[in-house]
Amino acid sequence: MRREQVMRELNVLRCLQHPNVVGLLDTFETNTSYVLVLEMADQGRLLDYIVSWGNLTEEKVALYLRDILEALHYLHTCRIAHLDLKPENIVVEQASAHSVVKLTDFGDAMLLSSSPYIHPLVGSPEFSAPEVVLGEPVALTSDLWSVGVLAYVLLSGASPFLDESVEETCLNICRLDFSFPGDYFGGVSRAARDFVRLLLHSEAARRPSAQACLQGEPWLHPRVASGLARLDTARLVAFIERRKHQSDMRPMDNLRAFLRSRLLGKA
């Protein structure tokens, strides 16, 4: 990680204090590195935590997503977009009798002002919003797209847009080419699928805010979160394993040019 990225993350973390955001405890510098000392999440990454405990239900998925949305609501109130929301950046801490989901890794986070910001397409695009993939200005609701992809993964153990190549994955994202296969979503409620559809909207301005989700989406609240039946976590194990061995691809401008030409029907 470059020094400027570390310093940007440090400046962001210094401004943040929220129960669902991993806190900065200390910093120190050596001859070769700048070290950020963060709170320890004793239960590790969210997906590892889920598969180790099993017994996953829609109600638990809704609970985890609420914690993530609380973190995003806080960030977005500060006009900070995380821009790298994916399973590896979501961790769990055991607080007394209950677990708390926290957002971490703010290396890509940006304070969004009135000036348009084009985010570099870094790593796998699997959780990236269409505007990030195409090199268009991002918005706070770019993070909400990623929540929609995460919700799909938690409910099914599958990735909604993943294809055989990074190019095809990006095309699927831009074309909004996803579905709810019966063998993956047979036991998942319509309300849960509707929540995913709500977030996976191609236009950033038409996605709900984190606050709107928390206040207006009944599926997110325990008293009405249906789906007490257990969800199959076997596919999540395979999902985790694939992500561990996935190369950190860095598609650049040539990929964006290819996507635009395909989307315009020129190739």
C-alpha positions in Angstrom: 0.0 0.0 0.0 1.4 3.4 -1.0 2.2 6.0 1.7 -0.4 8.4 0.3 -3.1 5.7 0.6 -2.1 4.9 4.2 -2.1 8.6 5.1 -5.6 9.0 3.5 -6.9 6.1 5.5 -5.3 7.5 8.7 -7.0 10.9 8.1 -10.3 9.2 7.6 -10.0 6.9 10.7 -9.0 9.8 12.9 -12.4 11.4 12.2 -14.5 8.3 12.9 -15.9 6.8 16.1 -18.9 4.4 15.8 -19.7 1.0 17.3 -19.9 -0.5 13.8 -16.6 0.9 12.5 -13.2 -0.6 13.5 -11.5 2.1 15.5 -8.0 3.5 15.3 -6.0 2.9 18.5 -2.5 4.2 17.7 0.0 4.8 14.9 3.8 4.5 14.7 6.4 4.7 11.9 9.4 2.6 11.2 12.2 3.1 8.6 10.2 1.1 6.1 6.5 1.4 7.1 3.7 3.3 8.7 1.7 1.2 11.0 -2.0 1.7 12.0 -3.0 -0.1 15.2 -6.7 -0.9 15.0 -9.3 -2.5 17.3 -9.2 -6.3 17.3 -12.2 -8.1 15.9 -11.9 -11.3 17.9 -14.3 -13.3 15.7 -12.6 -12.6 12.4 -14.2 -12.0 9.1 -18.0 -12.1 8.8 -18.2 -15.1 6.3 -15.7 -17.2 8.3 -17.8 -16.4 11.4 -21.0 -17.5 9.7 -19.7 -20.8 8.4 -18.0 -21.7 11.7 -21.3 -21.2 13.6 -23.7 -22.4 11.0 -27.4 -22.1 11.7 -27.8 -19.1 9.3 -31.3 -17.7 8.8 -32.8 -14.7 7.0 -33.2 -13.0 10.4 -29.5 -13.3 11.1 -28.6 -12.0 7.6 -30.9 -9.0 8.3 -29.2 -8.4 11.6 -25.7 -8.5 10.0 -26.8 -6.1 7.2 -28.3 -3.7 9.7 -25.0 -3.3 11.5 -23.3 -2.6 8.1 -26.0 -0.1 7.2 -25.6 1.6 10.5 -21.9 2.0 9.8 -22.6 3.3 6.3 -25.3 5.7 7.6 -22.7 7.2 9.9 -20.0 7.4 7.2 -22.4 8.9 4.7 -23.6 11.5 7.2 -19.9 12.6 7.2 -20.0 12.5 3.4 -17.5 9.6 3.4 -17.9 6.8 0.9 -16.2 3.5 1.8 -15.9 2.3 -1.9 -14.5 -1.1 -1.0 -17.3 -2.8 0.8 -16.8 -6.6 0.4 -16.8 -9.6 2.7 -13.0 -9.4 3.5 -13.6 -5.9 4.9 -16.4 -6.8 7.3 -15.4 -8.3 10.7 -17.1 -9.5 13.8 -16.5 -8.7 17.5 -18.1 -10.5 20.3 -19.5 -7.9 22.7 -20.8 -9.5 25.9 -23.7 -11.8 24.8 -24.0 -10.7 21.2 -21.9 -10.2 18.2 -21.3 -6.9 16.5 -20.5 -6.5 12.8 -17.9 -3.8 12.0 -16.6 -2.2 8.8 -12.9 -2.0 8.3 -10.2 -1.1 5.7 -10.7 2.5 4.7 -7.8 2.6 2.2 -10.2 3.5 -0.6 -12.6 5.7 1.4 -13.1 9.2 0.0 -14.7 12.4 1.3 -17.1 13.3 -1.5 -17.5 17.0 -2.2 -19.3 18.9 -4.9 -16.5 17.9 -7.4 -17.1 14.6 -9.2 -14.8 11.8 -8.1 -13.9 8.9 -10.4 -12.7 5.9 -8.4 -10.0 3.7 -9.8 -11.1 0.1 -10.5 -8.9 -1.9 -8.2 -9.0 -5.6 -7.5 -11.9 -7.8 -8.4 -15.0 -5.9 -9.6 -17.3 -8.5 -8.1 -18.8 -6.0 -5.5 -18.3 -2.8 -7.5 -21.2 -0.6 -8.7 -21.7 0.1 -12.4 -20.5 3.7 -12.1 -17.2 2.4 -10.5 -16.8 -0.2 -13.3 -17.4 2.3 -16.1 -15.3 5.1 -14.6 -18.2 7.4 -13.9 -18.6 9.7 -10.9 -19.3 7.7 -7.7 -21.9 8.5 -5.1 -22.6 7.6 -1.5 -25.1 5.1 -2.8 -22.2 3.3 -4.6 -21.8 1.6 -1.2 -25.4 0.5 -1.2 -24.9 -1.4 -4.4 -22.2 -3.4 -2.6 -24.6 -4.1 0.2 -27.0 -5.5 -2.3 -24.3 -7.9 -3.7 -23.3 -8.9 -0.1 -27.0 -9.6 0.7 -27.3 -11.8 -2.3 -24.1 -13.7 -1.3 -25.3 -14.2 2.3 -28.7 -15.4 1.3 -27.5 -17.8 -1.4 -23.7 -18.5 -1.1 -23.4 -17.4 -4.7 -22.2 -14.2 -6.4 -24.8 -12.5 -8.6 -22.6 -11.2 -11.4 -19.5 -13.4 -11.4 -18.6 -14.9 -14.7 -15.7 -16.7 -16.3 -13.7 -13.6 -16.9 -13.4 -10.1 -15.4 -14.7 -8.6 -18.6 -17.8 -10.7 -18.5 -18.3 -10.0 -14.8 -18.2 -6.3 -15.5 -20.6 -6.6 -18.4 -23.0 -8.5 -16.2 -22.8 -5.7 -13.6 -23.4 -2.9 -16.2 -26.2 -4.8 -17.9 -27.8 -5.7 -14.5 -27.7 -9.3 -15.6 -28.6 -11.3 -12.5 -31.4 -13.6 -11.3 -32.5 -15.7 -8.4 -32.1 -19.4 -9.3 -34.5 -21.7 -7.6 -31.9 -24.1 -6.4 -30.1 -21.2 -4.6 -33.1 -19.2 -3.5 -35.8 -21.8 -3.1 -36.1 -21.1 0.7 -35.5 -17.4 0.6 -38.5 -15.1 1.1 -39.8 -12.7 -1.6 -39.1 -9.8 0.8 -35.4 -10.7 0.9 -35.2 -10.9 -2.8 -37.1 -7.5 -3.2 -34.5 -5.9 -0.8 -31.7 -7.1 -3.0 -33.4 -5.8 -6.2 -33.9 -2.4 -4.4 -30.2 -2.0 -3.9 -29.0 -3.4 -7.3 -30.3 -0.5 -9.3 -28.2 0.6 -12.2 -28.7 4.3 -11.4 -27.0 5.4 -8.2 -29.6 8.2 -7.6 -32.4 5.6 -7.5 -30.8 3.4 -4.9 -32.1 4.1 -1.3 -29.7 5.6 1.2 -28.5 3.6 4.2 -30.8 5.7 6.4 -33.8 5.0 4.2 -33.1 1.2 4.3 -32.8 1.3 8.1 -36.0 3.3 8.6 -38.2 2.0 5.8 -37.3 -1.6 4.9 -39.4 -4.0 7.1 -37.4 -7.1 6.0 -34.4 -5.7 8.0 -36.3 -5.8 11.3 -36.5 -8.9 13.4 -40.2 -8.7 14.2 -41.0 -9.1 10.5 -37.9 -10.7 9.1 -39.3 -13.9 7.8 -37.2 -16.9 6.9 -36.7 -18.8 10.2 -35.7 -21.8 8.1 -31.9 -22.4 8.0 -30.0 -21.2 4.9 -27.5 -23.5 3.3 -24.0 -22.3 4.1 -22.1 -25.0 2.1 -21.8 -22.7 -0.9 -20.4 -19.9 1.3 -17.5 -22.3 2.2 -16.7 -22.6 -1.6 -17.2 -18.8 -2.0 -14.6 -18.1 0.8 -12.1 -20.5 -0.7 -12.4 -19.0 -4.2 -11.9 -15.5 -2.8 -8.7 -16.6 -1.0 -7.1 -17.8 -4.2 -8.4 -15.0 -6.4 -5.7 -12.8 -8.0 -5.8 -9.1 -7.2 -6.5 -8.0 -10.8 -6.3 -4.3 -11.6 -8.4 -3.6 -14.6 -7.6 -0.1 -16.0 -8.8 2.2 -18.7 -8.5 -0.3 -21.5 -11.1 -2.5 -19.7 -13.4 0.5 -19.4 -13.0 1.3 -23.1 -13.8 -2.4 -23.9 -16.9 -2.3 -21.8 -18.2 0.9 -23.3 -17.7 -0.5 -26.8 -19.6 -3.7 -25.9 -22.4 -1.8 -24.2 -22.8 0.4 -27.2 -22.9 -2.6 -29.5 -19.7 -1.8 -31.3 -17.9 -5.1 -30.5 
